[in-house]
Each structure stands twice: as C-alpha cells, then as structure tokens.
C-alpha cells in the first residue's frame, strides 16, 4: 500500500514539475516578446501583465 502511494506521489511530483517548467518557459517567452516588441516598435496589449518582471518593476517604481 505504501509503495503504491509512493509511486503515485512520485508521478504527481513529476507532473507538477513539468507544469511548473512549462509556465516558467511561458513567462520567459512573454518577457522576450515584450522586449522585442519595444525594440521593433509594436505593442501587444496585456502582455506585460503576464510577466513577473513587470510585477517587480511596478513594486520598485512605487517605492520611489
């Protein structure tokens, strides 16, 4: 019974790791698109709200 539980938990942990890696890659892609859109002069509305970098920059700017 404990081996079955251990196997199932390991599958859950591995799946959770894949989901987390997917979203980290997605955030990195959003950041790169945001940077390239500023360089090339086009704007994608709402893209900055999905990046973590935007969140931290807003917090830093509010302090000053």
C-alpha positions, 0 to 999 in steps of 0.5 A: 500500500505504501509503495503504491502511494509512493509511486503515485506521489512520485508521478504527481511530483513529476507532473507538477514539475513539468507544469511548473517548467512549462509556465516558467518557459511561458513567462520567459517567452512573454518577457522576450516578446515584450522586449522585442516588441519595444525594440521593433516598435509594436505593442501587444496589449496585456502582455506585460501583465503576464510577466513577473518582471513587470510585477517587480518593476511596478513594486520598485517604481512605487517605492520611489 
